[in-house]
Amino acid sequence: MANTKTAKKMIRVHDRRRTRNQPVRTAVKSAFKKADTALEQKGGDLAAVAKEAASIIDKAVSKGVIHKNKAARKKSRLDKKVFAASKG
């Protein structure tokens, strides 16, 4: 448990931020799972699913929930999978 007044306040601040950021993180994970499922089934429009996932990732970056380099890495890996699936 926190001992100082500042530490107690920071616990409250972290709780507020966590509750604000959690839905955004969940949306990012869900978008990737949806894209992976579409890739495995090779059904539907893969490009549209990837574009939607990229949009959700960009929104998370703009809100400051995830770092821009992490977002770039995730989008790159997703694009690589989509390209491989459409080529093969």
NORGI-V194017 format. One record per backbone hydrogen bond with DSSP energy under -0.5 kcal/mol. CO is the residue of the C=O (numbers start at 1). NH is the residue of the N-H. E is the energy in kcal/mol with one decimal. If there is no record, write none. Layout:
{{CO	NH	E} {CO	NH	E}}
//
This chain:
{{4	8	-2.0} {5	9	-2.0} {6	10	-2.5} {7	11	-1.7} {8	12	-1.6} {9	13	-2.4} {10	14	-2.8} {11	15	-1.9} {12	16	-2.2} {13	17	-2.5} {14	18	-2.5} {15	19	-2.3} {16	20	-1.7} {17	21	-2.4} {18	22	-2.2} {19	23	-0.5} {21	25	-2.2} {22	26	-2.4} {23	27	-2.1} {24	28	-1.9} {25	29	-2.2} {26	30	-2.6} {27	31	-2.2} {28	32	-1.8} {29	33	-2.2} {30	34	-2.5} {31	35	-2.1} {32	36	-2.7} {33	37	-2.3} {34	38	-2.1} {35	39	-2.1} {36	40	-2.3} {37	41	-2.3} {38	42	-1.2} {38	43	-1.0} {44	46	-0.9} {45	49	-1.8} {46	50	-2.5} {47	51	-2.4} {48	52	-2.2} {49	53	-2.2} {50	54	-2.5} {51	55	-2.0} {52	56	-2.1} {53	57	-2.3} {54	58	-2.4} {55	59	-2.0} {56	60	-1.8} {57	61	-2.0} {58	62	-2.4} {59	63	-1.6} {60	65	-2.5} {60	66	-0.8} {61	64	-1.2} {67	71	-2.1} {68	72	-2.3} {69	73	-2.2} {70	74	-2.4} {71	75	-2.6} {72	76	-2.3} {73	77	-2.2} {74	78	-2.1} {75	79	-2.7} {76	80	-2.2} {77	81	-1.9} {78	82	-2.4} {79	83	-2.6} {80	84	-2.2} {81	85	-2.3} {82	86	-2.4} {83	87	-2.1} {84	88	-2.2}}
//
